Amino acid sequence: MLYINQNNTSIPALGFGTYQLKGDACVQSTETALRLGYRHLDTAEFYHNEAEVGKAMRNSGLDRKEIFLTTKVWPTNITKSKFLPAVEESLRQLKLDYVDLLLIHWPADDELTNRTAVDILAECLHKQYARLIGVSNFSIPQLQQAQSQAPIVCNQVEYHPYYSQQEMLDYLNSNNMFLTAYSPLGQGNMLDDATLKDVAAHYGKSVSQVVLRWLLQQPGVSVIPKASSEKHQSENLNIFDFELDAEHMERISALSQNNKKYC
């Protein structure tokens, strides 16, 4: 496993995304992920599966400190009156005293709402509802403003070979923050890409493994692929026995000319 070190915290760079996983299937998939060796879980208020993720954590038998858990506050709740109650409800659903990383899921359209939300996000840190705080889907100007108010550690954004985030990544790296990539496989739309298939064949790996490795070889990048089946979970985890060379890294990076966003 590779790790990102942030504020004296070691964060597993490869996590398990739970978006669209529901009910017993969510519990089972998350339990399986933890059994296979995942130690970084990503959920959100909007996913309506925090209770299931919390149950899987308890069922795993792992010590709470062994799991790095992220959740997020949905935009309808980033107002002054709703933010803290929403976080407290997430903790109730999870049956936990704290999460490791708390994010604002999406920025609001108006600057004042975002400023208020970031102030309350910082309050959650002081209340020990979260060990670390960050944002998701923020632009660089929005991130700059958030940074001026609170110790923001990351921005979670869509990132895959078809959609460049180089400007964002450069900014995060230069400001001691990290990027968490969601939809890293472009919702499956890259699996038949000729370039990716060629690179995968060279290493004897699958396209998804090559893409995840490409992401993790970039400084300050964490990735949270979703995989409901044990086969795909195991495949995604099996990416630490090879390394892409510079030529293949560049070939994959060049695919961003497609400029396709899926979320």
Buried (B, 14 or more C-beta within 10 A) or exposed (E): BBBBEBEEBEBBBBBBBBBEBEEEEBBBBBBBBBBBEBBBBBBBBBBBBBBBBBBBBBBBEEEEEEBBBBBBBBBEBBBEEBBBEBBEBBBEBBEBEBBBBBBBBBBBEEEEBBBBBBBBBBBBBEEEBBBBBBBBBBEBEBBEBBBEBBBBBBBBBBBBBBBBBEEBBEBBBEBEBBBBBBBBBBEEBBBEBEBBBEBBEBBEBBBBBBBBBBBBBBEBBBBBBBBBEBEBBBBBBBBEEEEBEEEBBEBBBEBBEBEBEBE
